[in-house]
Amino acid sequence: LAQAAACVAQVQCGRPHSTHKRSPFFSSGAQALVPPAPDMATSESTWGSLSTVLNGPLVNVPHDAWWISIVFMYLTLPFSLIQGVLIGLVPSLFVCASVGTCCIPCSDKLCSIMGSVLMGRPFLMAWTWWRYLIAGLVGLFAQGKSRLALFIWEWKAFGSGQWWWHGEGIWCWSYEDCERILQSQQNRAPAFGCVRACCPDMFPTSLLIFLSNGPGTEWEAVRNAVHGALLDAGSAEVKQRMAALPQRLAEDWKQPKLEDMNDTPRVNRMVSKCVFFVLFGKWITDEEAIVLSAWRSNAGVFILPRIVQRAICNIKIREVKKLRAASVAIVEKYGLQQVFVDMNNRLGQWKRQSVVQLCDEIVFGVGFAGIGGTSAACETVAAFLQCKMPGESPAKYIKWGSYDTAAKMVEKYKQNSEAYIKEALRMDPPVTSATNALKEETKVMLKGKERTMPAGLLNQYVVSMANRDPKVFQDPEIFNPDRENLNKAFTWNGAFGAENEASFPRICPGRSLGLGITQALMDHALRISPPSGDV
């Protein structure tokens, strides 16, 4: 069941400050593996207790995820299994389970996931979630374990229109809709993959991706502090570290070859070392890299909703707690506490009560997006270079075009590595979608019926499908690094490299560093890194 639950995570892809309006649908210990060793500039009282952060009161637990619900779920499991298998394989049944059907009176309110969400996910409708989560797992396997392929299947089940329902909200996919959302001031909530996130035990409650953006907000303060301290690709210090990567890789990874990139654990360790070095200036040990690479290997468990986490006895939550504690312990080992003290002092009215709370939030982002995202990017690009399908890619939606051999792929990479990476990730992006919330009451068409959705309802925008919108990208399923509009892709939550890049406020702040680290690793594997004397 634990393995099955982890697979469900592939289906989906902090707390807002009190001044932000909270969605009406979101109203209601692990010790560090290495003991903290605060330096002279950071006292233990100033730094704070990570255990207190990790083991704080649970946030926003729905009634259908109460422990009594888990008991009833197991008692009725055979019935849920039968329904879930059918729902995950038959498009019409998936639509029925999601939003109801006109053939059954009141099914949209009393028998569907949409009805459960609009009523606040009451305990009496927990049974709709039991079968729905099983259906998600079945659907994922039926679509080759590809999240993007599953999204497309669901979209088609709803009639290939503008909207469909999944999880706790509505989903949209077109380039036009995604661009509108990405260029706006988004309302956010503690949610991920269009389901409410497990906070604070799985996710930090005030994680940056949970904060609504806009001038004068907590999001702006945190993002500016992080960018100024860690992510300024134009700073002399970061430039020097990026320039030093080839030599670091040459010393750590001798006699490389492209086939070495098939060793996923090794790739993830090297990405972990590169990310930590570029951000903090420390080249970590193999043992520490193994710890940090778990941000990638555990990627599938972060999206599991509370009801699934409890169904597997919180095993994965405990693992993530240990990972968060171990990651902060590495920061402490290298005496980097002052970096976070300085950042915390820049937050003004949003200054955290303890510095370790901010450290946990930032390190979570570095691990989850920086290490996890860059590792996924490297895995995809390495597979493309060998004309292989990445493990989670939608194989039936990828065609090699003119580059149908590894030799042609490598040659094309050498001609323009940046364009090659961007096109590979347009087709198979590390992040497939993102969650915001409706700002106002919105009318949507779901399977031929117009419905009015309330303000605050979760809204998932699917950048992986926007990257394949035929209205924008000609022959979107064909690999073509020479696309004139390649920079219009939303792979990094905005149009990276486009003329209007600045109009996307939530574009990935580490996009340039992630791209540079991916290039460095690919160059090293292909032995086109500069000689050590040139670094």
C-alpha positions in Angstrom: 0.0 0.0 0.0 2.9 2.3 0.7 4.3 1.8 -2.8 0.9 2.4 -4.3 0.4 5.5 -2.3 3.8 6.8 -3.5 2.7 6.2 -7.1 -0.5 8.2 -6.5 1.7 11.2 -5.9 2.6 11.3 -9.6 -1.0 12.2 -10.3 -0.7 15.7 -8.9 2.3 17.3 -9.7 3.4 28.2 5.2 0.4 29.6 5.5 -0.4 33.0 3.9 0.2 35.9 6.2 -2.7 36.9 8.3 -3.3 40.0 6.1 -4.1 37.8 3.1 -7.6 36.6 2.7 -7.7 32.8 3.3 -9.7 30.5 1.0 -13.0 29.4 2.6 -11.9 25.8 1.8 -8.8 26.2 4.0 -10.2 27.3 7.3 -9.8 24.8 9.6 8.9 15.4 16.4 11.8 14.9 14.5 15.3 15.8 15.8 18.1 16.9 13.6 20.4 14.0 12.7 23.4 16.2 13.6 23.0 18.3 16.8 22.9 22.0 16.1 26.2 23.8 16.6 25.5 27.5 16.5 28.5 29.7 15.9 29.5 32.7 18.0 27.3 35.1 16.0 24.1 32.9 16.4 23.1 31.9 19.8 21.0 28.8 20.3 18.1 30.9 21.6 18.2 33.1 18.5 18.4 30.1 16.2 15.5 28.3 17.8 14.2 24.7 17.9 13.6 22.8 14.6 11.7 20.2 16.5 9.2 22.8 17.5 8.8 23.9 13.9 8.4 20.3 12.6 6.0 19.2 15.3 3.7 22.2 15.5 -0.1 21.9 15.4 -1.5 20.4 12.2 -3.0 22.9 9.8 -6.3 22.6 7.9 -7.0 18.8 8.3 -10.3 18.0 6.5 -12.9 16.0 8.3 -12.7 13.2 5.7 -9.1 12.7 6.8 -9.9 12.0 10.4 -8.4 8.8 11.8 -11.9 7.3 12.0 -12.2 7.8 8.3 -9.1 5.7 7.8 -10.6 2.9 9.8 -13.8 2.9 7.7 -11.7 3.1 4.5 -10.0 -0.2 5.3 -13.2 -1.9 6.4 -14.8 -1.1 3.0 -11.6 -1.3 0.9 -12.9 -4.1 -1.5 -15.9 -1.9 -2.5 -13.6 1.2 -3.0 -11.1 -0.9 -5.0 -13.8 -2.1 -7.5 -15.1 1.4 -8.0 -11.7 2.9 -8.1 -10.4 0.6 -10.8 -13.4 1.3 -13.0 -13.2 5.0 -12.5 -9.5 5.1 -13.3 -10.0 3.3 -16.6 -13.4 4.5 -18.0 -13.5 8.3 -18.9 -17.2 8.7 -18.4 -17.0 7.2 -14.9 -14.1 9.5 -14.0 -16.2 12.5 -14.9 -19.1 11.1 -12.9 -17.0 10.5 -9.8 -15.4 14.0 -10.2 -18.5 16.2 -10.8 -21.5 13.9 -10.9 -23.8 13.0 -13.8 -27.2 14.2 -15.0 -28.4 10.5 -15.0 -28.4 10.5 -11.1 -30.2 13.3 -9.4 -28.1 15.3 -6.9 -25.0 13.2 -7.7 -23.0 16.4 -8.3 -23.7 17.4 -4.7 -23.8 14.1 -2.8 -21.7 11.6 -4.7 -18.8 13.5 -6.3 -15.5 14.9 -5.3 -16.7 18.4 -6.4 -19.7 18.1 -4.1 -17.4 17.1 -1.2 -15.1 20.0 -1.8 -17.9 22.6 -2.1 -19.3 21.4 1.2 -15.9 21.6 3.0 -15.0 17.9 2.7 -17.3 16.5 5.4 -16.7 13.2 7.1 -19.9 11.7 5.6 -18.5 12.1 2.1 -15.1 10.5 2.8 -16.1 7.5 0.8 -15.9 9.6 -2.4 -12.2 10.2 -1.7 -11.4 6.6 -1.0 -12.4 5.4 -4.4 -11.1 8.6 -6.1 -7.6 8.2 -4.8 -7.6 4.6 -6.0 -8.8 5.7 -9.4 -5.9 8.2 -9.6 -3.4 5.4 -9.0 -5.1 3.2 -11.6 -5.3 6.0 -14.1 -1.6 6.8 -13.6 -0.5 3.3 -14.3 -2.8 3.1 -17.3 -1.1 6.2 -18.7 2.4 4.8 -18.4 3.1 6.5 -15.0 3.2 9.9 -16.7 1.5 12.8 -15.0 1.2 14.7 -18.2 -0.3 11.8 -20.0 -2.8 11.4 -17.2 -3.7 15.1 -17.3 -4.3 14.9 -21.0 -6.5 11.8 -20.5 -8.6 13.6 -17.8 -8.9 16.7 -20.1 -10.2 14.5 -22.9 -12.6 12.8 -20.5 -14.1 16.2 -19.8 -14.5 16.9 -23.5 -11.2 18.6 -24.3 -12.5 22.0 -23.3 -11.1 24.9 -21.3 -11.6 23.3 -17.9 -11.8 20.0 -16.0 -11.9 18.9 -12.4 -9.3 17.1 -10.5 -8.6 16.9 -6.7 -9.9 19.9 -4.9 -10.5 22.3 -7.8 -10.6 23.2 -11.5 -7.8 22.8 -13.9 -7.0 24.9 -17.0 -4.3 24.2 -19.6 -4.3 26.6 -22.6 -1.3 28.9 -23.1 -3.7 31.9 -22.9 -5.1 30.9 -19.6 -1.7 30.0 -18.1 -0.2 33.3 -19.3 -3.0 35.2 -17.8 -2.5 33.5 -14.4 1.3 33.7 -14.5 1.3 37.4 -15.2 -1.2 38.2 -12.4 -1.0 38.7 -8.6 -2.0 35.2 -7.6 -4.0 34.2 -4.6 -2.3 31.3 -3.0 -3.0 28.9 -0.1 -1.3 25.9 1.6 -2.0 23.7 -1.3 0.0 21.7 -3.8 -1.2 19.7 -6.9 -4.7 21.1 -6.3 -5.1 19.4 -2.9 -4.5 21.0 0.5 -0.9 20.4 1.7 0.1 18.6 4.8 1.4 21.3 7.1 3.6 21.7 9.0 4.8 18.1 9.2 5.3 17.6 5.4 5.5 21.2 4.2 6.6 24.3 6.1 3.4 26.3 6.6 4.8 29.6 5.3 6.6 28.1 2.3 7.1 30.7 -0.4 4.9 28.9 -3.0 2.0 29.1 -0.5 2.2 32.9 -0.3 0.1 35.3 -2.4 2.3 37.6 -4.5 2.1 41.3 -5.0 3.8 44.5 -3.9 4.3 44.9 -0.1 3.4 41.3 0.7 5.2 38.7 2.7 5.9 36.8 -0.6 7.8 39.9 -1.9 9.8 40.3 1.3 10.9 36.6 1.4 11.6 36.4 -2.3 13.8 39.5 -2.2 15.7 38.3 0.8 16.4 34.9 -0.8 17.3 36.4 -4.1 19.7 38.9 -2.5 21.4 36.3 -0.3 21.5 33.2 -2.5 20.1 33.4 -6.0 21.6 36.5 -7.6 23.1 35.0 -10.8 24.7 38.3 -11.6 26.7 38.6 -8.5 30.5 38.2 -8.7 30.5 35.5 -6.0 27.8 33.3 -7.8 29.6 33.8 -11.1 32.9 32.6 -9.7 31.2 29.5 -8.2 29.4 28.7 -11.5 32.7 29.1 -13.3 34.4 26.7 -10.8 31.8 23.9 -11.4 33.7 22.2 -14.3 36.9 21.8 -12.2 34.9 20.6 -9.2 33.1 18.0 -11.3 36.4 16.9 -12.9 37.9 16.3 -9.4 34.8 14.5 -8.1 33.7 12.5 -11.2 36.6 11.1 -13.1 36.5 9.5 -16.6 32.9 10.5 -17.2 30.8 9.3 -20.1 27.2 10.0 -21.2 26.0 6.5 -20.1 27.0 7.5 -16.6 24.0 9.8 -16.6 21.8 6.6 -16.5 23.0 6.1 -12.9 20.2 8.3 -11.4 21.4 8.2 -7.8 24.8 9.4 -9.0 23.3 12.2 -11.0 21.2 13.3 -8.1 24.3 13.3 -5.8 26.2 15.5 -8.2 23.3 17.9 -8.6 23.1 18.1 -4.8 26.8 19.0 -4.6 26.5 21.6 -7.4 23.4 23.3 -6.0 24.8 23.5 -2.4 28.2 24.8 -3.8 26.6 27.5 -6.0 24.3 28.7 -3.2 26.6 28.4 -0.2 30.1 28.0 -1.5 30.6 24.6 0.2 31.4 21.3 -1.8 29.7 18.8 0.4 30.8 15.2 1.0 29.3 12.1 -0.7 27.4 11.2 2.5 25.9 14.7 2.7 25.0 14.5 -1.0 23.2 11.2 -0.4 21.1 13.0 2.3 20.2 15.9 0.0 19.5 13.8 -3.0 16.6 12.3 -1.1 14.7 15.5 -2.1 14.6 14.1 -5.6 14.0 10.4 -4.7 11.2 11.4 -2.3 9.5 13.7 -4.9 6.6 11.4 -5.2 5.5 11.6 -1.6 5.1 15.3 -1.2 1.7 15.5 -2.9 0.1 12.7 -1.0 -3.0 14.2 0.8 -3.5 13.8 4.5 -6.0 11.0 4.0 -3.3 8.9 2.2 -0.6 9.8 4.6 -2.6 8.5 7.5 -3.6 5.4 5.5 0.1 4.5 5.4 0.5 5.4 9.1 2.4 8.6 8.4 5.5 6.7 7.3 6.3 9.1 4.5 5.7 12.2 6.7 8.2 10.9 9.2 10.7 10.3 6.4 10.3 13.9 5.2 10.6 15.2 8.7 14.0 13.4 9.0 15.0 14.8 5.6 14.2 18.3 6.6 16.1 17.9 9.9 19.1 16.4 8.2 19.2 19.1 5.6 19.2 21.9 8.2 21.9 19.9 10.1 24.1 20.2 7.1 23.6 24.0 7.1 24.6 24.0 10.8 27.6 21.8 10.2 29.1 24.3 7.8 28.4 27.3 10.1 26.0 29.0 7.7 23.5 30.1 10.3 24.4 33.8 9.8 23.2 33.7 6.2 19.7 33.0 7.5 20.0 35.4 10.4 20.7 38.2 7.9 17.8 37.1 5.7 15.4 37.0 8.7 16.4 40.5 9.7 15.4 41.7 6.2 11.8 40.5 6.5 10.5 43.4 8.5 7.0 42.7 9.9 7.3 39.1 8.6 10.4 38.3 10.5 10.2 34.7 11.9 10.1 34.1 15.6 13.1 31.8 15.2 15.7 31.8 12.6 15.6 28.0 12.2 12.0 28.4 11.0 13.2 30.5 8.0 16.1 28.2 7.5 13.8 25.2 7.2 11.5 27.1 4.7 14.4 28.1 2.5 16.2 24.8 2.7 13.0 23.1 1.8 12.7 25.2 -1.3 16.3 24.6 -2.2 15.9 20.9 -1.8 12.4 20.5 -3.3 12.8 22.9 -6.3 16.6 23.4 -6.6 17.8 19.9 -6.1 14.7 18.0 -7.1 13.9 20.2 -10.1 17.4 20.3 -11.4 17.9 16.6 -10.9 14.7 16.0 -13.0 16.0 18.3 -15.7 19.3 16.5 -15.9 17.5 13.1 -16.1 15.4 14.3 -19.0 18.2 15.9 -20.9 20.5 12.9 -20.5 17.7 10.6 -21.7 17.0 12.8 -24.7 20.7 12.8 -25.6 20.5 9.1 -25.9 17.2 9.0 -27.7 15.6 7.4 -24.6 12.3 8.3 -23.0 12.7 9.7 -19.4 11.1 7.5 -16.8 8.0 9.7 -16.2 7.6 11.2 -19.7 4.5 10.9 -21.9 6.2 8.6 -24.4 3.3 8.7 -26.9 3.4 12.5 -27.0 7.1 12.8 -27.8 8.6 12.4 -31.3 12.3 12.8 -32.1 11.8 14.4 -35.5 15.1 14.9 -37.3 17.1 13.9 -34.3 16.4 10.1 -34.2 19.9 8.9 -33.2 22.1 9.6 -30.2 24.8 11.0 -32.5 22.4 13.6 -33.9 21.2 14.5 -30.5 24.7 15.0 -29.1 25.7 17.1 -32.2 22.7 19.3 -31.8 23.4 19.8 -28.1 27.0 20.9 -28.9 25.6 23.5 -31.4 23.5 25.2 -28.8 23.2 23.6 -25.4 20.9 26.2 -23.9 18.3 25.8 -26.7 18.6 22.0 -26.5 17.9 22.0 -22.8 15.0 24.4 -23.1 13.4 22.3 -25.8 13.8 19.0 -23.9 12.3 20.6 -20.8 9.5 22.2 -22.8 8.4 18.6 -23.8 9.1 17.0 -20.4 9.2 19.8 -17.7 10.2 19.0 -14.1 7.2 20.9 -12.9 4.0 20.0 -14.7 1.6 22.4 -13.0 1.0 24.8 -10.1 -1.8 25.8 -7.8 -3.4 29.1 -7.1 -7.0 30.0 -6.0 -9.8 31.8 -7.8 -9.9 35.5 -7.0 -13.6 35.8 -7.7 -16.7 33.8 -8.5 -16.0 32.2 -11.9 -18.3 30.5 -14.4 -16.8 27.4 -16.0 -18.0 24.8 -18.4 -17.5 21.2 -17.2 -18.6 18.4 -19.6 -21.2 20.6 -21.3 -22.7 22.1 -18.2 -22.0 25.6 -16.9 -21.2 25.8 -13.2 -20.4 28.7 -10.9 -17.3 28.2 -8.8 -16.8 30.3 -5.7 -13.9 32.6 -5.0 -11.1 30.8 -3.1 -11.6 27.5 -4.9 -8.3 26.0 -6.0 -7.3 26.4 -9.6 -4.5 24.4 -11.1 -2.8 25.8 -14.2 -0.9 23.1 -16.3 2.2 24.6 -17.8 3.2 21.2 -19.3 0.1 21.3 -21.5 0.5 25.0 -22.2 4.0 24.2 -23.5 2.2 22.0 -26.1 -0.6 24.3 -27.1 -0.7 24.0 -30.9 -1.9 27.7 -31.1 1.6 28.7 -29.9 4.0 25.9 -30.7 3.9 24.4 -34.2 4.1 20.6 -34.1 4.4 20.6 -30.3 5.1 16.9 -30.1 8.2 17.0 -32.3 11.6 17.8 -30.7 12.9 20.9 -32.3 15.6 23.0 -30.5 15.5 25.5 -33.4 12.0 26.8 -32.6 11.9 30.6 -33.0 9.5 31.0 -30.0 11.2 28.5 -27.7 11.6 31.1 -25.0 7.8 31.4 -24.8 7.7 28.0 -22.9 6.5 28.2 -19.3 8.9 25.5 -18.1 10.2 27.8 -15.3 6.8 29.2 -14.4 7.2 32.0 -16.8 8.7 32.8 -20.2 12.4 32.4 -19.5 14.5 34.4 -21.9 11.5 36.0 -23.7 11.2 39.8 -24.2 8.4 39.9 -21.6 10.1 37.8 -19.0 9.9 40.5 -16.5 6.0 40.4 -16.7 6.0 37.0 -14.9 6.4 37.8 -11.2 6.5 34.2 -9.9 9.0 33.0 -12.5 11.5 30.6 -10.9 14.1 32.8 -9.1 16.8 30.1 -9.6 16.2 29.5 -13.3 19.6 30.7 -14.5 21.4 28.7 -11.9 19.4 25.6 -12.6 20.0 25.9 -16.3 23.7 26.5 -15.7 24.1 23.5 -13.4 22.3 21.3 -16.0 24.7 22.5 -18.7 27.7 21.9 -16.5 26.7 18.3 -15.8 25.9 17.5 -19.4 29.1 19.1 -20.6 31.1 17.1 -18.2 29.4 13.8 -19.2 30.1 14.6 -22.8 33.6 15.6 -22.0 33.3 19.1 -23.5 34.0 20.9 -20.2 36.8 23.5 -20.3 40.3 22.3 -19.2 41.1 22.8 -15.5 43.6 25.5 -16.4 40.9 27.7 -17.9 38.7 27.7 -14.8 
